[in-house]
Structures are given as structure tokens and as C-alpha cells.
Amino acid sequence: MSKKYNMLILGASYGSLLATKLALAGHNTTLVCLPAEADLINKEGARIRIPVKGREGLVEIDTRKLPGKLTAIGPGEADPSKFDLIGLAMQEPQYRSPGVRELLDKVAKSRVPCMSIMNMPPLPYLARVPGLPMEALKACYTDASVWQSFDPKTLTLCSPDPQAFRPPDEPVNVLQVSLPTNFKVAKFDDEKSNAILRQMQDDIEAARFEVDGKMVELPVKLKVHDSVFVPLAKWAMLLTGNYRCVQKDTVRPIKEAVHTDPAASKAVYNWVVDLCVSLGADRNDLVPFEKYAAAATGLAKPSSAARALAAGAQNIERVDRIVQTIAAAKGLRNETVDQTVAMVDGWLAKNRKAAA
């Protein structure tokens, strides 16, 4: 067996998916989460339910039975310097919460390689993309100051492409995967850190899980890419599906957002892809609309951003505003994107007013 790595992941919901894949591959992960989540995960493990090609129903993975260890702690207990790699798997607005904010600053100052697994790229990651309007982009974040201690060289981005949710009638240690695609991570500027990513990629690839007495390969891999633009492939998906779930007075499933007017969806999708290409992305690294549209037919729930707004959230991740801001700096605009941003702004204003 290759070296066992120890990873710290901030966020136990989505973070538990990558943590489980690492535990299956023999690595150890510590999740930072709320006390009730930590107690349950430490007592009963995390449970991941995942569809596997050619099999009926879902396969359940109990992390207590895997070769690597999974543990959970609160933000005040974490010492980033004791880990080989740190993952950021919370929603962007959560990083300014008391306790989490201080831990994030410790993570930044530890200079331990850090991989964000957020839809919203941390501000210092965007500094790795040449020519972005960094000052204007600060306004897209709930609190841009939480990122100020990071060195862009120690930070990379992993696209959270697999879709997963916590079933509402289940305990908080259960996560169900609805779209088992891969985590796509851009490499670091530092080869020593890249060696860790590549080792994890290879070990996850080689790992097998026993189902009904047979060793099977489970989906959801970690794929390391040379280009800083690869994780930005998610932007076109978010602007076409996730944010367009938000309607004036209601929210709709991703499937409906994409397929109610496929021509409009394709137009906005390709506009975002063209924007990424204009920044330096290779079109071949991005996902074609047809492939995304086919996957979206299985996404029968509103996006997490839309669900959060419907539940009264006063802040959500604003990749819609990031895309709009970058485009504006290049003298570009798109009517659908502008409408989407205005719609989300409207919900947030309404939610903040209700909470005041």
C-alpha cells in the first residue's frame, strides 16, 4: 500500500462523499461539522447510498467497515498543521460563521495544500486565472475578507460534479448520490502537493467494494487535471440549470429549468462556455451541452441554491454574479444571465426583509 494520507474536510454533508471514497482507498479523513453530526458520524459512521451501473437499487457504504478511518470533530478542535491535505466542502456563506471563520484563517496560515470542493471558487483561486477583475469580484462573496490570508499557490479547486443530497426523512449521517459523476480537480502550483492528489486519484481508482460477495468498482472518482479551467466547467451547468430553478415566486426542478425551453438553455450554456474559452480554457476540457442536458433529465429536485432561497436563506453562493462580473469586465452581457441574477437578488432581498 502507498502512503496513507490524512485529510481534513470542512463540511460533513457533501464532504462525506469524498471522505468515504478516500476511506475505501485506505486514507483517513476528519470531517469538521456541527456537534450533532459529529456525534452521529463517530458513533454510526457515515452512510453513502450510491447507484452502481448494472445493479438494481442503491449500494450502501458504511464507513466503519472501510480500510481508512473517518472521524468527525467541531471547528474548535481542528489543527490544520496535522494534515496532509485540507478540503473545503461547506457553502461559501458558512465560512464567515463564528468558529469556522477562525479555522479557515488557520488553514490559510498553515500553508497546508487546500482543495476547495465548492461550486463557488474561493477568491484566491480566481487569482490563479490570468486577467480576472479581482477587485470587482469581491462583491460576489458574502464576506470576501475571510479569504485574505490565503496564498493562491496553496489553493486549488475541485469541481463538485457528483450530485448528492441528504434524504429528508433520514439521520444526518446519510447521504444519497443522485448523479455519480467524478470530482475534477485542477492541479496545484506545487509538485509535492500534486503528488498527494495523484496518489489519492490512483488509490480511489484501484479500490473495490464488496457487494453480495462480489468485489465491485464504485462510481465517483477523483480526476486530476493540468488546467486551472477544468473545474470551471461547472459554471455553464450552474447558470443553465441550478440558478434557473429560481423563478419569481417559486422554485422548479433542475430538469425543468433545463428542458422547459431547451433552445434557451443551450444558448446560455454555450455563452458561459465561450466566456470560459475567452479566459483561456480549452473547449475540449469543458462539457458539451448535450451531455449536460442528458444528465439533467435525472435531476428531479430544485438545486440546493433554490431550496435554500425557498427556505428563507439570506445568503447563498453567487456563481451567477461571478460569471456576470467577469463577463462585464470583458464588455459582454447575456440577457438570461442578467434576468437570473436579478431573480436571485429579488429572493435574497425578500428573505432579508422578512428576517429583519
C-alpha positions in Angstrom: 0.0 0.0 0.0 1.2 3.5 -0.8 1.5 6.2 1.9 -1.7 6.7 3.9 -2.7 10.4 3.9 -4.7 12.3 6.5 -7.2 14.8 5.1 -9.3 17.4 6.9 -12.6 18.3 5.3 -14.6 21.3 6.4 -18.3 20.3 5.9 -19.8 16.9 6.5 -22.7 16.7 4.1 -21.0 16.8 0.6 -17.6 16.3 2.2 -18.6 12.8 3.5 -18.8 11.6 -0.2 -15.2 12.3 -0.9 -14.2 11.2 2.6 -15.9 7.8 2.0 -14.2 7.3 -1.3 -10.8 8.0 0.4 -11.6 5.7 3.3 -12.4 2.9 0.8 -9.0 3.6 -0.7 -7.3 3.4 2.7 -6.8 7.0 3.6 -8.0 8.8 6.7 -10.4 11.8 6.8 -11.5 14.0 9.6 -14.7 15.9 9.0 -15.4 19.3 10.6 -19.1 19.7 11.3 -21.9 20.5 13.9 -21.8 18.7 17.2 -24.9 16.5 16.5 -23.4 15.5 13.1 -20.0 14.7 14.7 -21.6 12.6 17.4 -23.6 10.5 15.0 -20.8 10.0 12.5 -18.3 9.0 15.2 -20.9 6.5 16.6 -22.5 5.1 13.5 -20.2 6.1 10.6 -21.3 8.0 7.5 -23.6 6.1 5.2 -23.4 6.8 1.5 -26.0 5.4 -0.8 -24.9 5.2 -4.4 -26.2 3.9 -7.7 -23.9 1.4 -9.4 -24.2 0.6 -13.1 -25.9 -2.7 -13.9 -27.3 -3.1 -10.3 -30.9 -2.6 -9.1 -31.4 0.0 -6.3 -28.6 1.7 -4.3 -25.5 0.3 -2.7 -25.0 1.5 0.9 -21.5 2.1 2.2 -20.9 2.1 5.9 -17.6 3.9 6.6 -17.0 1.9 9.8 -16.3 -1.1 7.6 -13.7 0.5 5.3 -9.9 0.3 5.5 -9.4 4.0 6.1 -10.8 5.8 9.1 -13.5 8.5 9.1 -13.9 10.7 12.2 -15.7 14.0 12.9 -14.9 17.0 15.1 -16.1 20.6 15.8 -14.3 23.6 14.3 -12.5 24.5 17.5 -10.8 21.0 17.8 -9.1 21.1 14.3 -5.4 21.7 14.0 -4.8 22.1 10.2 -1.0 21.6 10.5 -1.5 18.0 11.4 -3.0 17.1 8.0 -1.5 16.4 4.5 -4.4 18.0 2.6 -7.4 20.1 3.6 -10.8 20.2 1.8 -13.3 23.0 1.8 -16.8 21.5 1.4 -19.1 24.0 3.0 -21.3 26.5 1.2 -19.5 29.8 0.7 -21.6 31.9 3.2 -20.8 29.4 6.0 -17.1 30.4 6.1 -17.9 33.6 7.9 -19.7 31.8 10.8 -18.1 32.1 14.3 -15.6 29.2 14.8 -15.5 28.4 11.0 -14.0 31.8 10.1 -11.2 31.3 12.6 -10.5 27.8 11.4 -10.4 28.9 7.8 -7.8 31.5 8.7 -5.7 28.8 10.5 -6.0 26.7 7.3 -4.7 29.6 5.2 -1.8 30.4 7.5 -0.8 26.7 7.9 0.1 26.6 4.2 -1.1 23.0 4.1 -2.3 22.4 0.5 -6.0 23.1 0.4 -8.6 21.9 -2.1 -11.9 23.7 -2.4 -14.9 21.4 -3.3 -17.3 24.3 -3.6 -19.4 25.4 -6.6 -18.2 28.9 -5.7 -14.4 29.1 -6.2 -12.6 30.8 -3.3 -11.4 34.3 -4.2 -7.7 33.4 -4.1 -8.3 30.5 -6.5 -9.6 33.0 -9.1 -6.3 34.9 -8.7 -4.7 31.8 -10.4 -6.8 32.6 -13.6 -5.0 35.4 -15.5 -6.8 38.7 -16.2 -9.8 38.5 -13.9 -11.3 41.7 -12.3 -10.3 40.7 -8.7 -11.4 43.9 -7.0 -14.9 43.7 -8.6 -15.3 40.0 -7.8 -15.1 40.7 -4.0 -18.7 42.0 -4.1 -19.9 38.5 -5.2 -18.9 37.0 -1.9 -20.8 37.0 1.4 -17.6 38.2 3.1 -14.6 38.4 0.9 -12.3 39.1 3.9 -12.3 35.5 5.1 -10.1 34.6 2.2 -7.4 37.2 2.7 -4.7 35.1 4.4 -4.6 32.5 1.6 -1.6 32.2 -0.8 -3.1 31.2 -4.2 -0.2 28.8 -4.7 -1.5 26.6 -1.8 -5.1 26.5 -3.0 -6.8 24.5 -5.8 -10.4 23.9 -6.9 -12.2 20.6 -7.3 -15.5 20.7 -9.2 -18.2 19.1 -7.1 -19.9 17.4 -10.2 -21.4 14.4 -8.4 -24.9 15.4 -7.3 -25.9 14.2 -3.7 -28.4 15.1 -1.1 -29.4 14.2 2.4 -32.7 12.4 2.3 -35.1 14.5 4.5 -36.5 11.6 6.5 -33.1 10.1 7.3 -30.5 10.8 10.0 -27.8 13.5 9.2 -25.1 10.8 8.6 -26.9 9.6 5.4 -26.0 11.0 2.0 -27.7 9.8 -1.2 -25.9 10.2 -4.5 -28.2 11.1 -7.4 -25.7 11.6 -10.2 -22.4 9.6 -9.6 -20.0 11.6 -11.8 -16.4 12.4 -10.9 -14.7 15.1 -8.8 -12.4 17.0 -11.2 -9.6 18.8 -9.6 -7.1 21.3 -11.0 -3.5 20.6 -10.0 -1.6 22.9 -7.6 1.3 25.1 -8.5 3.4 22.8 -6.3 4.5 19.3 -7.4 4.8 18.0 -3.9 1.1 18.8 -3.3 0.2 17.3 -6.8 1.8 14.0 -5.8 -0.7 13.7 -2.9 -3.6 14.4 -5.3 -2.3 11.8 -7.9 -1.8 9.2 -5.2 -5.4 9.7 -4.0 -6.6 9.6 -7.6 -4.8 6.2 -8.2 -5.9 4.7 -4.9 -9.6 5.6 -5.4 -9.4 4.2 -8.9 -8.0 0.9 -7.7 -10.3 0.4 -4.7 -13.1 -2.2 -4.8 -16.1 -2.7 -2.5 -17.8 -6.0 -1.6 -21.5 -6.3 -2.6 -23.3 -9.6 -2.2 -19.9 -11.5 -2.0 -18.5 -9.8 -5.2 -15.9 -7.1 -5.4 -17.3 -4.3 -7.5 -16.0 -0.9 -8.7 -17.9 2.0 -7.3 -18.5 5.2 -9.3 -17.3 8.8 -8.3 -13.6 9.0 -8.9 -11.1 11.8 -8.3 -9.5 13.1 -11.6 -6.5 15.4 -11.5 -6.3 17.9 -14.4 -3.4 20.2 -15.5 -5.6 23.1 -16.4 -6.9 25.6 -13.8 -10.1 26.0 -16.0 -11.3 22.3 -15.8 -13.3 22.8 -12.6 -14.9 25.9 -14.1 -16.8 23.5 -16.5 -19.5 23.6 -13.7 -20.2 27.3 -14.4 -22.2 26.6 -17.5 -24.2 23.9 -15.7 -24.9 26.2 -12.8 -26.1 29.1 -14.9 -28.2 26.9 -17.1 -29.8 24.6 -14.5 -29.1 25.4 -10.8 -29.8 29.1 -10.8 -32.6 29.0 -13.3 -34.5 26.8 -10.9 -35.2 30.1 -9.2 -38.4 31.7 -10.5 -40.1 34.9 -9.5 -42.3 33.4 -6.8 -41.4 29.7 -6.8 -38.6 27.2 -7.5 -38.6 24.4 -10.0 -36.5 21.2 -10.5 -33.2 21.4 -12.4 -34.7 19.1 -15.1 -37.5 21.6 -15.7 -35.0 24.6 -15.7 -33.0 22.9 -18.5 -35.7 21.2 -20.5 -38.7 23.6 -20.5 -37.0 25.6 -23.2 -34.0 23.6 -24.5 -33.0 26.3 -27.1 -32.8 29.0 -24.4 -30.9 26.6 -22.1 -28.4 25.7 -24.9 -27.9 29.4 -25.7 -27.0 30.4 -22.1 -24.9 27.2 -21.6 -22.8 27.9 -24.7 -22.4 31.6 -23.8 -20.9 30.6 -20.5 -18.6 28.1 -22.2 -17.5 30.8 -24.7 -16.7 33.1 -21.8 -14.5 30.4 -20.2 -12.8 29.8 -23.5 -12.2 33.6 -23.8 -10.4 33.4 -20.4 -8.1 30.7 -21.7 -10.0 27.4 -21.2 -9.7 24.7 -23.7 -13.1 23.9 -25.2 -12.2 20.2 -25.1 -11.9 20.4 -21.3 -15.5 21.7 -20.9 -18.6 19.5 -21.1 -20.8 19.8 -24.2 -24.4 21.0 -23.7 -25.9 17.7 -25.0 -24.1 15.7 -22.3 -25.2 18.0 -19.6 -28.8 18.1 -20.8 -28.9 14.3 -20.9 -27.7 14.2 -17.2 -30.1 16.9 -16.2 -33.1 14.7 -17.1 -32.3 12.7 -13.9 -32.2 15.8 -11.7 -35.8 15.9 -10.4 -35.2 18.3 -7.4 -34.6 22.0 -7.3 -30.9 22.9 -6.8 -29.6 23.4 -3.3 -29.3 27.2 -4.0 -33.0 27.3 -5.0 -34.1 25.2 -2.0 -32.1 27.5 0.3 -33.8 30.6 -1.1 -37.2 28.9 -0.7 -36.4 28.1 2.9 -35.6 31.8 3.6 -31.8 31.9 3.2 -30.3 35.4 3.5 -27.1 34.5 1.7 -26.3 31.8 -0.9 -23.3 31.1 -3.2 -23.4 33.5 -6.1 -21.6 31.9 -9.0 -24.2 33.7 -11.2 -22.8 37.0 -10.1 -19.2 35.9 -10.6 -20.0 34.9 -14.2 -21.9 38.2 -14.8 -19.0 40.3 -13.3 -16.3 38.5 -15.3 -18.3 39.0 -18.5 -19.0 42.7 -17.7 -15.2 43.3 -17.4 -14.8 41.9 -20.9 -17.7 44.1 -22.2 -20.0 41.1 -22.5 -23.5 40.5 -21.2 -26.3 38.0 -21.6 -30.0 38.7 -21.0 -30.8 35.4 -19.5 -27.9 35.7 -17.0 -28.9 39.2 -16.1 -32.5 38.0 -15.5 -31.3 35.1 -13.4 -29.1 37.4 -11.2 -32.0 39.8 -10.8 -34.3 36.9 -9.8 -31.8 35.7 -7.1 -31.2 39.2 -5.9 -35.0 39.6 -5.5 -35.4 36.5 -3.4 -32.5 37.5 -1.1 -33.9 41.0 -0.6 -37.3 39.5 0.2 -35.7 36.9 2.7 -33.6 39.6 4.4 -36.6 41.9 4.8 -38.7 39.0 6.3 -35.9 38.2 8.8 -35.3 41.8 9.8 
